[in-house]
Amino acid sequence: MLACLVTSQVSAIEVVTHPQVVESNLTKSQLRRIYTMRQLRWSDNSAISVFVLPSQHKLHKRFAKEKLQIFPYQLNRIWHKLTYSGLGVAPTIVASEQELIQAIIKTPGAIGYIDDKTLIKIKQSEITISHRNIDVADMEDNQQVSSKGVVNVVKIKD
Amino acid sequence: MLLKLKTNAAVEISSSVNNFYCLKRFISRTVMFAVIFTACYAGAIKSEENKTYSNSQDFQLHGFISQGVIDVNGSDFVNDDGELSTELTEIGLNASYQLSDQFRLAGQVVYLDGGNRYEKGFRVDYALLDWSAYNSESWQANVYLGRFKNNHWLYSSSRVVPFARPSIILPQSVYFDGFRDIAVGSDGAAIKISHSNDDFGNFDFTLSYGRSPVSDEQTDILLGGIAMGVAKQDYETHGSFYWQPAFSPWRFGFSLLDSDFSYQENAEFDFFVNSDFSFQFYTINVLYEGEHWEFSGEVYQQRFVIDGFYGPDVYKESTGQGYYGQVRYKLTSDLTILARYEDFYLDKDDKNGQKLEQSTGGLVPYYFGFHKDVTLGLNYDITSNFSARMEYHWVNGAGRLTPVVVPNSLINDSEDWEMWAIQLMYWF
């Protein structure tokens, strides 16, 4: 009961990738490198497509601080520099969590993040994406979408 | 009578020239706004239609639009009459297209209006081919060919982008607007090598070689309207190194620049003679990015050699120095205050400008030898891509006003001057 209360108050943020991405876990440094655009390819040499929510989105702010240990304004600075000085390409910004999960499902090499509560909501409403239902069978057991489903949940190690 | 006719004709010509100029200005602004809005609209349509995102990384379109008001009292930094000015317009549109795994095309066009600060109008900010020569988990090497941005100083690559720099007016010691179009980038080749190490942090090394075209108006801005000849940049070699320790809020860097310019006198008539200019510029910088506090500073030294120009046998060498320290504090996640102090002098052996005044027989007052600026500012992020900014500057000295070589001491007759500005910025 207590555990239930705790999880309902502080939801976890999951890092998710397109199902064809070979990595099933990443270190904190790797995740940080990917989001600061210092690592552009997965270990099989396929291109990484990074997706984020708008910088003022609550989940984005939490993700930056908790998972990357970077303040959102620092990420903005790095990305703006790439985008507006021609040095490189910044992550693609999508408006909502649902759009973000759709983008990850449909883009090979994609990485993004999602609130585990949203995953549950998606499960409950059984949203059809691209004429496919999200594979939620495993999620009920593990509280997450399994690697066999439409997105991978990546484990982040220290 | 004849005199009156002549005067009337002159007035008419000047008013029609003025009208033509206004019309040209109006049309160019309208066209730019139309392009921006079409691009925004097209971008929106594209994202509506193409929800697959599969190509989202291949083609990207971004831009920004900002307008402000600026009021300068006591100098011709922005305009000559000292009135409130809207000459604070910055518009940009850029595209990036991934040709293949290793090659990417990128370009940006900007429209700038900053009054006397720099040339008004459109320019190609960058247009380059980006070759991703080597890529691994911890190493990246890129070669940029074409027109690339100066990526060597703390804010040099983002100085044109209003929301990406810390204030409306950057510290003029390092980011002198009169020198903007030459310092902002070059046509040539650049190489950037980045390394990320779990134990030692991030390392970035950039080396560039190229030259910048020097327009007639840029020549006027630097040398003054009485220089009838042609100035050009022969080459510029620029290198920098940055280090950020692993998971550290600190970053340290330095840069070295070496450049040669030449001036070819007008064969028919000129006040100046053929000359070579040599310019070296060294910076050391530090950046701290905390949750609420942020600190940045740059210290620099320049060496400027004039061989000729004032006369065939003139050789003049001066060493200028400067620094600025900047503190920002986040009152909330959207509201940031800024305080900055900068100090700059053209000649380290003449910090108070007395020698300058003496050597010019009083033509150039002593206060053209230095520039000190106390700045207070406020930035409010209204949404994720819409911000408002305001700031106030208290300036002592005229050392960073244009034209540089032949200063305008008639308008700039005061040692102390002030300015304030408000700017709204939108980007996508």
Interface residues (C-beta under 8 A of the other chain):
Chain A: T27 S29 Q30 R33 R38 Q39 L40 R41 S43 A47 S49 F51 P54 S55 Q56 H57 K61 Q69 F71 P72 Y73 Q74 R77 H80 K81 T83 Y84 S85 G86 L87 G88 V89 T92 I93 V94 Q102 A103 K106 T107 P108 A110
Chain B: K51 T52 Y53 S54 S56 Q57 Q60 H62 F64 G92 N94 S96 Q98 D101 R104 A106 G107 Q108 D125 Y126 L128 D130 S132 N135 S136 E137 S138 Q140 N142 Y144 F148 K149 N151 S157 S158 V160 V161 F163 A164 K192 S194 S196 D198 N202 A246 F247 E289 G290 E291 K330 S333 D334 D381 T383 S384 N385
